[in-house]
Amino acid sequence: MRAAHEGRSPHHVIQGVIETYINFPPLQNSASYSLEQVMQQGREMKSASHADE
């Protein structure tokens, strides 16, 4: 079995992948968060787990 991209330049392979996003857009919006939000959530989870001790 031959690969679908065999004999094609990397540019054409990438272009083909990108075009699938036009035909099949994401089903939901991407998540938006900052590193500070992630760090704060980690601190909150850590303090909540130590509150039981």
PQR file with spaces between the fields and no chain letter, atoms N, CA, C, O and H, PARSE charges and radii, in Angstrom:
ATOM       1  N    MET     1       0.852   -1.176    0.000 -0.4000 1.5000
ATOM       2  CA   MET     1       0.000    0.000    0.000 -0.0000 2.0000
ATOM       3  C    MET     1       0.901    1.243    0.000  0.5500 1.7000
ATOM       4  O    MET     1       1.854    1.323    0.775 -0.5500 1.4000
ATOM       5  N    ARG     2       0.603    2.178   -0.846 -0.4000 1.5000
ATOM       6  CA   ARG     2       1.395    3.399   -0.947 -0.0000 2.0000
ATOM       7  C    ARG     2       0.780    4.476   -0.068  0.5500 1.7000
ATOM       8  O    ARG     2      -0.440    4.570    0.068 -0.5500 1.4000
ATOM       9  H    ARG     2      -0.171    2.113   -1.475  0.4000 1.0000
ATOM      10  N    ALA     3       1.656    5.292    0.529 -0.4000 1.5000
ATOM      11  CA   ALA     3       1.175    6.396    1.346 -0.0000 2.0000
ATOM      12  C    ALA     3       0.521    7.431    0.447  0.5500 1.7000
ATOM      13  O    ALA     3       0.942    7.631   -0.693 -0.5500 1.4000
ATOM      14  H    ALA     3       2.647    5.216    0.418  0.4000 1.0000
ATOM      15  N    ALA     4      -0.507    8.087    0.964 -0.4000 1.5000
ATOM      16  CA   ALA     4      -1.248    9.075    0.177 -0.0000 2.0000
ATOM      17  C    ALA     4      -0.371   10.255   -0.224  0.5500 1.7000
ATOM      18  O    ALA     4      -0.610   10.888   -1.252 -0.5500 1.4000
ATOM      19  H    ALA     4      -0.849    7.925    1.889  0.4000 1.0000
ATOM      20  N    HIS     5       0.648   10.551    0.587 -0.4000 1.5000
ATOM      21  CA   HIS     5       1.493   11.712    0.309 -0.0000 2.0000
ATOM      22  C    HIS     5       2.768   11.359   -0.455  0.5500 1.7000
ATOM      23  O    HIS     5       3.602   12.232   -0.697 -0.5500 1.4000
ATOM      24  H    HIS     5       0.842   10.036    1.422  0.4000 1.0000
ATOM      25  N    GLU     6       2.928   10.110   -0.831 -0.4000 1.5000
ATOM      26  CA   GLU     6       4.137    9.675   -1.510 -0.0000 2.0000
ATOM      27  C    GLU     6       4.307   10.438   -2.824  0.5500 1.7000
ATOM      28  O    GLU     6       3.375   10.518   -3.625 -0.5500 1.4000
ATOM      29  H    GLU     6       2.250    9.401   -0.634  0.4000 1.0000
ATOM      30  N    GLY     7       5.488   10.992   -3.042 -0.4000 1.5000
ATOM      31  CA   GLY     7       5.767   11.728   -4.257 -0.0000 2.0000
ATOM      32  C    GLY     7       5.317   13.172   -4.229  0.5500 1.7000
ATOM      33  O    GLY     7       5.528   13.902   -5.198 -0.5500 1.4000
ATOM      34  H    GLY     7       6.245   10.927   -2.392  0.4000 1.0000
ATOM      35  N    ARG     8       4.711   13.593   -3.156 -0.4000 1.5000
ATOM      36  CA   ARG     8       4.249   14.979   -3.038 -0.0000 2.0000
ATOM      37  C    ARG     8       5.202   15.759   -2.164  0.5500 1.7000
ATOM      38  O    ARG     8       5.817   15.202   -1.254 -0.5500 1.4000
ATOM      39  H    ARG     8       4.540   13.000   -2.370  0.4000 1.0000
ATOM      40  N    SER     9       5.330   17.044   -2.434 -0.4000 1.5000
ATOM      41  CA   SER     9       6.208   17.881   -1.622 -0.0000 2.0000
ATOM      42  C    SER     9       5.570   18.113   -0.254  0.5500 1.7000
ATOM      43  O    SER     9       4.350   18.026   -0.115 -0.5500 1.4000
ATOM      44  H    SER     9       4.831   17.497   -3.173  0.4000 1.0000
ATOM      45  N    PRO    10       6.394   18.410    0.758 -0.5600 1.5000
ATOM      46  CA   PRO    10       5.833   18.688    2.097  0.2800 2.0000
ATOM      47  C    PRO    10       4.806   19.816    2.065  0.5500 1.7000
ATOM      48  O    PRO    10       3.831   19.797    2.816 -0.5500 1.4000
ATOM      49  N    HIS    11       5.027   20.794    1.198 -0.4000 1.5000
ATOM      50  CA   HIS    11       4.086   21.913    1.078 -0.0000 2.0000
ATOM      51  C    HIS    11       2.697   21.414    0.674  0.5500 1.7000
ATOM      52  O    HIS    11       1.689   21.840    1.238 -0.5500 1.4000
ATOM      53  H    HIS    11       5.820   20.809    0.588  0.4000 1.0000
ATOM      54  N    HIS    12       2.653   20.514   -0.300 -0.4000 1.5000
ATOM      55  CA   HIS    12       1.364   19.999   -0.759 -0.0000 2.0000
ATOM      56  C    HIS    12       0.694   19.131    0.304  0.5500 1.7000
ATOM      57  O    HIS    12      -0.530   19.137    0.430 -0.5500 1.4000
ATOM      58  H    HIS    12       3.472   20.168   -0.758  0.4000 1.0000
ATOM      59  N    VAL    13       1.488   18.392    1.063 -0.4000 1.5000
ATOM      60  CA   VAL    13       0.923   17.564    2.130 -0.0000 2.0000
ATOM      61  C    VAL    13       0.294   18.451    3.195  0.5500 1.7000
ATOM      62  O    VAL    13      -0.831   18.210    3.633 -0.5500 1.4000
ATOM      63  H    VAL    13       2.482   18.388    0.961  0.4000 1.0000
ATOM      64  N    ILE    14       1.031   19.484    3.608 -0.4000 1.5000
ATOM      65  CA   ILE    14       0.526   20.401    4.642 -0.0000 2.0000
ATOM      66  C    ILE    14      -0.702   21.139    4.132  0.5500 1.7000
ATOM      67  O    ILE    14      -1.673   21.317    4.866 -0.5500 1.4000
ATOM      68  H    ILE    14       1.945   19.680    3.252  0.4000 1.0000
ATOM      69  N    GLN    15      -0.660   21.569    2.879 -0.4000 1.5000
ATOM      70  CA   GLN    15      -1.802   22.265    2.304 -0.0000 2.0000
ATOM      71  C    GLN    15      -3.041   21.372    2.325  0.5500 1.7000
ATOM      72  O    GLN    15      -4.142   21.843    2.608 -0.5500 1.4000
ATOM      73  H    GLN    15       0.129   21.424    2.282  0.4000 1.0000
ATOM      74  N    GLY    16      -2.864   20.089    2.029 -0.4000 1.5000
ATOM      75  CA   GLY    16      -3.990   19.167    2.061 -0.0000 2.0000
ATOM      76  C    GLY    16      -4.575   19.013    3.451  0.5500 1.7000
ATOM      77  O    GLY    16      -5.793   18.931    3.613 -0.5500 1.4000
ATOM      78  H    GLY    16      -1.969   19.706    1.800  0.4000 1.0000
ATOM      79  N    VAL    17      -3.707   18.974    4.459 -0.4000 1.5000
ATOM      80  CA   VAL    17      -4.177   18.858    5.843 -0.0000 2.0000
ATOM      81  C    VAL    17      -4.931   20.121    6.248  0.5500 1.7000
ATOM      82  O    VAL    17      -5.998   20.047    6.859 -0.5500 1.4000
ATOM      83  H    VAL    17      -2.718   19.041    4.328  0.4000 1.0000
ATOM      84  N    ILE    18      -4.377   21.265    5.909 -0.4000 1.5000
ATOM      85  CA   ILE    18      -5.022   22.534    6.271 -0.0000 2.0000
ATOM      86  C    ILE    18      -6.392   22.652    5.605  0.5500 1.7000
ATOM      87  O    ILE    18      -7.337   23.157    6.210 -0.5500 1.4000
ATOM      88  H    ILE    18      -3.511   21.325    5.413  0.4000 1.0000
ATOM      89  N    GLU    19      -6.498   22.196    4.383 -0.4000 1.5000
ATOM      90  CA   GLU    19      -7.785   22.274    3.691 -0.0000 2.0000
ATOM      91  C    GLU    19      -8.866   21.438    4.374  0.5500 1.7000
ATOM      92  O    GLU    19     -10.050   21.744    4.235 -0.5500 1.4000
ATOM      93  H    GLU    19      -5.730   21.786    3.890  0.4000 1.0000
ATOM      94  N    THR    20      -8.492   20.402    5.102 -0.4000 1.5000
ATOM      95  CA   THR    20      -9.501   19.611    5.811 -0.0000 2.0000
ATOM      96  C    THR    20     -10.170   20.428    6.914  0.5500 1.7000
ATOM      97  O    THR    20     -11.303   20.136    7.296 -0.5500 1.4000
ATOM      98  H    THR    20      -7.530   20.153    5.215  0.4000 1.0000
ATOM      99  N    TYR    21      -9.482   21.448    7.429 -0.4000 1.5000
ATOM     100  CA   TYR    21     -10.089   22.303    8.452 -0.0000 2.0000
ATOM     101  C    TYR    21     -11.202   23.155    7.866  0.5500 1.7000
ATOM     102  O    TYR    21     -12.107   23.575    8.588 -0.5500 1.4000
ATOM     103  H    TYR    21      -8.561   21.685    7.119  0.4000 1.0000
ATOM     104  N    ILE    22     -11.145   23.414    6.565 -0.4000 1.5000
ATOM     105  CA   ILE    22     -12.220   24.164    5.915 -0.0000 2.0000
ATOM     106  C    ILE    22     -13.450   23.264    5.801  0.5500 1.7000
ATOM     107  O    ILE    22     -14.568   23.678    6.104 -0.5500 1.4000
ATOM     108  H    ILE    22     -10.410   23.073    5.978  0.4000 1.0000
ATOM     109  N    ASN    23     -13.225   22.033    5.360 -0.4000 1.5000
ATOM     110  CA   ASN    23     -14.336   21.091    5.189 -0.0000 2.0000
ATOM     111  C    ASN    23     -14.870   20.561    6.512  0.5500 1.7000
ATOM     112  O    ASN    23     -16.061   20.275    6.630 -0.5500 1.4000
ATOM     113  H    ASN    23     -12.316   21.696    5.113  0.4000 1.0000
ATOM     114  N    PHE    24     -14.008   20.427    7.499 -0.4000 1.5000
ATOM     115  CA   PHE    24     -14.383   19.848    8.796 -0.0000 2.0000
ATOM     116  C    PHE    24     -13.892   20.766    9.918  0.5500 1.7000
ATOM     117  O    PHE    24     -12.894   20.455   10.568 -0.5500 1.4000
ATOM     118  H    PHE    24     -13.039   20.658    7.403  0.4000 1.0000
ATOM     119  N    PRO    25     -14.575   21.894   10.158 -0.5600 1.5000
ATOM     120  CA   PRO    25     -14.129   22.821   11.208  0.2800 2.0000
ATOM     121  C    PRO    25     -14.276   22.189   12.586  0.5500 1.7000
ATOM     122  O    PRO    25     -15.019   21.222   12.751 -0.5500 1.4000
ATOM     123  N    PRO    26     -13.563   22.737   13.583 -0.5600 1.5000
ATOM     124  CA   PRO    26     -13.680   22.211   14.949  0.2800 2.0000
ATOM     125  C    PRO    26     -15.126   22.252   15.435  0.5500 1.7000
ATOM     126  O    PRO    26     -15.890   23.140   15.054 -0.5500 1.4000
ATOM     127  N    LEU    27     -15.494   21.295   16.271 -0.4000 1.5000
ATOM     128  CA   LEU    27     -16.857   21.220   16.784 -0.0000 2.0000
ATOM     129  C    LEU    27     -17.117   22.209   17.914  0.5500 1.7000
ATOM     130  O    LEU    27     -18.267   22.526   18.220 -0.5500 1.4000
ATOM     131  H    LEU    27     -14.874   20.575   16.580  0.4000 1.0000
ATOM     132  N    GLN    28     -16.043   22.694   18.532 -0.4000 1.5000
ATOM     133  CA   GLN    28     -16.206   23.638   19.627 -0.0000 2.0000
ATOM     134  C    GLN    28     -15.040   24.616   19.614  0.5500 1.7000
ATOM     135  O    GLN    28     -14.009   24.370   18.988 -0.5500 1.4000
ATOM     136  H    GLN    28     -15.109   22.436   18.284  0.4000 1.0000
ATOM     137  N    ASN    29     -15.221   25.725   20.314 -0.4000 1.5000
ATOM     138  CA   ASN    29     -14.148   26.709   20.409 -0.0000 2.0000
ATOM     139  C    ASN    29     -12.994   26.142   21.219  0.5500 1.7000
ATOM     140  O    ASN    29     -13.192   25.322   22.115 -0.5500 1.4000
ATOM     141  H    ASN    29     -16.058   25.926   20.822  0.4000 1.0000
ATOM     142  N    SER    30     -11.812   26.578   20.903 -0.4000 1.5000
ATOM     143  CA   SER    30     -10.652   26.117   21.649 -0.0000 2.0000
ATOM     144  C    SER    30     -10.640   26.745   23.039  0.5500 1.7000
ATOM     145  O    SER    30     -11.191   27.825   23.253 -0.5500 1.4000
ATOM     146  H    SER    30     -11.650   27.244   20.175  0.4000 1.0000
ATOM     147  N    ALA    31     -10.012   26.059   23.967 -0.4000 1.5000
ATOM     148  CA   ALA    31      -9.931   26.556   25.340 -0.0000 2.0000
ATOM     149  C    ALA    31      -8.990   27.756   25.396  0.5500 1.7000
ATOM     150  O    ALA    31      -8.032   27.851   24.630 -0.5500 1.4000
ATOM     151  H    ALA    31      -9.564   25.181   23.793  0.4000 1.0000
ATOM     152  N    SER    32      -9.278   28.641   26.294 -0.4000 1.5000
ATOM     153  CA   SER    32      -8.428   29.809   26.473 -0.0000 2.0000
ATOM     154  C    SER    32      -8.046   29.888   27.944  0.5500 1.7000
ATOM     155  O    SER    32      -8.915   29.973   28.811 -0.5500 1.4000
ATOM     156  H    SER    32     -10.056   28.563   26.917  0.4000 1.0000
ATOM     157  N    TYR    33      -6.760   29.861   28.222 -0.4000 1.5000
ATOM     158  CA   TYR    33      -6.289   29.953   29.592 -0.0000 2.0000
ATOM     159  C    TYR    33      -4.865   30.490   29.591  0.5500 1.7000
ATOM     160  O    TYR    33      -4.171   30.451   28.575 -0.5500 1.4000
ATOM     161  H    TYR    33      -6.054   29.792   27.517  0.4000 1.0000
ATOM     162  N    SER    34      -4.451   30.981   30.724 -0.4000 1.5000
ATOM     163  CA   SER    34      -3.091   31.488   30.860 -0.0000 2.0000
ATOM     164  C    SER    34      -2.339   30.597   31.847  0.5500 1.7000
ATOM     165  O    SER    34      -2.948   29.849   32.611 -0.5500 1.4000
ATOM     166  H    SER    34      -5.015   31.012   31.549  0.4000 1.0000
ATOM     167  N    LEU    35      -1.056   30.683   31.821 -0.4000 1.5000
ATOM     168  CA   LEU    35      -0.245   29.906   32.749 -0.0000 2.0000
ATOM     169  C    LEU    35      -0.573   30.281   34.185  0.5500 1.7000
ATOM     170  O    LEU    35      -0.574   29.418   35.063 -0.5500 1.4000
ATOM     171  H    LEU    35      -0.561   31.290   31.200  0.4000 1.0000
ATOM     172  N    GLU    36      -0.849   31.547   34.438 -0.4000 1.5000
ATOM     173  CA   GLU    36      -1.191   31.978   35.798 -0.0000 2.0000
ATOM     174  C    GLU    36      -2.482   31.319   36.263  0.5500 1.7000
ATOM     175  O    GLU    36      -2.589   30.942   37.430 -0.5500 1.4000
ATOM     176  H    GLU    36      -0.848   32.248   33.725  0.4000 1.0000
ATOM     177  N    GLN    37      -3.466   31.169   35.376 -0.4000 1.5000
ATOM     178  CA   GLN    37      -4.712   30.493   35.740 -0.0000 2.0000
ATOM     179  C    GLN    37      -4.453   29.029   36.089  0.5500 1.7000
ATOM     180  O    GLN    37      -5.035   28.503   37.038 -0.5500 1.4000
ATOM     181  H    GLN    37      -3.379   31.475   34.428  0.4000 1.0000
ATOM     182  N    VAL    38      -3.589   28.377   35.330 -0.4000 1.5000
ATOM     183  CA   VAL    38      -3.260   26.976   35.591 -0.0000 2.0000
ATOM     184  C    VAL    38      -2.543   26.849   36.935  0.5500 1.7000
ATOM     185  O    VAL    38      -2.853   25.958   37.726 -0.5500 1.4000
ATOM     186  H    VAL    38      -3.117   28.804   34.560  0.4000 1.0000
ATOM     187  N    MET    39      -1.591   27.736   37.189 -0.4000 1.5000
ATOM     188  CA   MET    39      -0.846   27.702   38.446 -0.0000 2.0000
ATOM     189  C    MET    39      -1.784   27.956   39.629  0.5500 1.7000
ATOM     190  O    MET    39      -1.672   27.284   40.654 -0.5500 1.4000
ATOM     191  H    MET    39      -1.339   28.460   36.547  0.4000 1.0000
ATOM     192  N    GLN    40      -2.700   28.906   39.502 -0.4000 1.5000
ATOM     193  CA   GLN    40      -3.641   29.204   40.582 -0.0000 2.0000
ATOM     194  C    GLN    40      -4.544   28.007   40.852  0.5500 1.7000
ATOM     195  O    GLN    40      -4.810   27.682   42.009 -0.5500 1.4000
ATOM     196  H    GLN    40      -2.792   29.451   38.669  0.4000 1.0000
ATOM     197  N    GLN    41      -5.011   27.354   39.808 -0.4000 1.5000
ATOM     198  CA   GLN    41      -5.861   26.175   39.992 -0.0000 2.0000
ATOM     199  C    GLN    41      -5.077   25.073   40.696  0.5500 1.7000
ATOM     200  O    GLN    41      -5.629   24.376   41.546 -0.5500 1.4000
ATOM     201  H    GLN    41      -4.795   27.618   38.868  0.4000 1.0000
ATOM     202  N    GLY    42      -3.814   24.905   40.361 -0.4000 1.5000
ATOM     203  CA   GLY    42      -2.977   23.911   41.028 -0.0000 2.0000
ATOM     204  C    GLY    42      -2.812   24.221   42.505  0.5500 1.7000
ATOM     205  O    GLY    42      -2.876   23.326   43.347 -0.5500 1.4000
ATOM     206  H    GLY    42      -3.365   25.472   39.670  0.4000 1.0000
ATOM     207  N    ARG    43      -2.599   25.501   42.817 -0.4000 1.5000
ATOM     208  CA   ARG    43      -2.468   25.905   44.230 -0.0000 2.0000
ATOM     209  C    ARG    43      -3.763   25.638   44.991  0.5500 1.7000
ATOM     210  O    ARG    43      -3.740   25.169   46.129 -0.5500 1.4000
ATOM     211  H    ARG    43      -2.547   26.229   42.133  0.4000 1.0000
ATOM     212  N    GLU    44      -4.893   25.941   44.353 -0.4000 1.5000
ATOM     213  CA   GLU    44      -6.187   25.713   45.009 -0.0000 2.0000
ATOM     214  C    GLU    44      -6.430   24.226   45.245  0.5500 1.7000
ATOM     215  O    GLU    44      -6.935   23.841   46.299 -0.5500 1.4000
ATOM     216  H    GLU    44      -4.912   26.322   43.429  0.4000 1.0000
ATOM     217  N    MET    45      -6.081   23.405   44.292 -0.4000 1.5000
ATOM     218  CA   MET    45      -6.267   21.962   44.447 -0.0000 2.0000
ATOM     219  C    MET    45      -5.355   21.422   45.545  0.5500 1.7000
ATOM     220  O    MET    45      -5.755   20.556   46.323 -0.5500 1.4000
ATOM     221  H    MET    45      -5.670   23.718   43.436  0.4000 1.0000
ATOM     222  N    LYS    46      -4.138   21.934   45.603 -0.4000 1.5000
ATOM     223  CA   LYS    46      -3.193   21.482   46.627 -0.0000 2.0000
ATOM     224  C    LYS    46      -3.690   21.874   48.022  0.5500 1.7000
ATOM     225  O    LYS    46      -3.646   21.069   48.952 -0.5500 1.4000
ATOM     226  H    LYS    46      -3.813   22.637   44.971  0.4000 1.0000
ATOM     227  N    SER    47      -4.164   23.117   48.159 -0.4000 1.5000
ATOM     228  CA   SER    47      -4.628   23.553   49.481 -0.0000 2.0000
ATOM     229  C    SER    47      -5.911   22.812   49.877  0.5500 1.7000
ATOM     230  O    SER    47      -6.118   22.547   51.061 -0.5500 1.4000
ATOM     231  H    SER    47      -4.200   23.772   47.403  0.4000 1.0000
ATOM     232  N    ALA    48      -6.767   22.477   48.922 -0.4000 1.5000
ATOM     233  CA   ALA    48      -7.977   21.727   49.226 -0.0000 2.0000
ATOM     234  C    ALA    48      -7.647   20.313   49.675  0.5500 1.7000
ATOM     235  O    ALA    48      -8.318   19.775   50.555 -0.5500 1.4000
ATOM     236  H    ALA    48      -6.599   22.692   47.960  0.4000 1.0000
ATOM     237  N    SER    49      -6.628   19.705   49.086 -0.4000 1.5000
ATOM     238  CA   SER    49      -6.277   18.335   49.462 -0.0000 2.0000
ATOM     239  C    SER    49      -5.621   18.305   50.838  0.5500 1.7000
ATOM     240  O    SER    49      -5.734   17.308   51.551 -0.5500 1.4000
ATOM     241  H    SER    49      -6.083   20.142   48.371  0.4000 1.0000
ATOM     242  N    HIS    50      -4.939   19.381   51.220 -0.4000 1.5000
ATOM     243  CA   HIS    50      -4.310   19.443   52.537 -0.0000 2.0000
ATOM     244  C    HIS    50      -5.303   19.873   53.621  0.5500 1.7000
ATOM     245  O    HIS    50      -5.017   19.710   54.808 -0.5500 1.4000
ATOM     246  H    HIS    50      -4.848   20.191   50.641  0.4000 1.0000
ATOM     247  N    ALA    51      -6.435   20.407   53.248 -0.4000 1.5000
ATOM     248  CA   ALA    51      -7.434   20.832   54.230 -0.0000 2.0000
ATOM     249  C    ALA    51      -8.056   19.634   54.942  0.5500 1.7000
ATOM     250  O    ALA    51      -8.550   19.764   56.062 -0.5500 1.4000
ATOM     251  H    ALA    51      -6.667   20.540   52.284  0.4000 1.0000
ATOM     252  N    ASP    52      -8.033   18.465   54.291 -0.4000 1.5000
ATOM     253  CA   ASP    52      -8.619   17.265   54.890 -0.0000 2.0000
ATOM     254  C    ASP    52      -7.727   16.643   55.952  0.5500 1.7000
ATOM     255  O    ASP    52      -8.179   15.800   56.727 -0.5500 1.4000
ATOM     256  H    ASP    52      -7.632   18.359   53.381  0.4000 1.0000
ATOM     257  N    GLU    53      -6.478   17.048   55.994 -0.4000 1.5000
ATOM     258  CA   GLU    53      -5.527   16.417   56.939 -0.0000 2.0000
ATOM     259  C    GLU    53      -5.650   16.972   58.333  0.5500 1.7000
ATOM     260  O    GLU    53      -4.925   16.547   59.232 -0.5500 1.4000
ATOM     261  H    GLU    53      -6.111   17.732   55.364  0.4000 1.0000
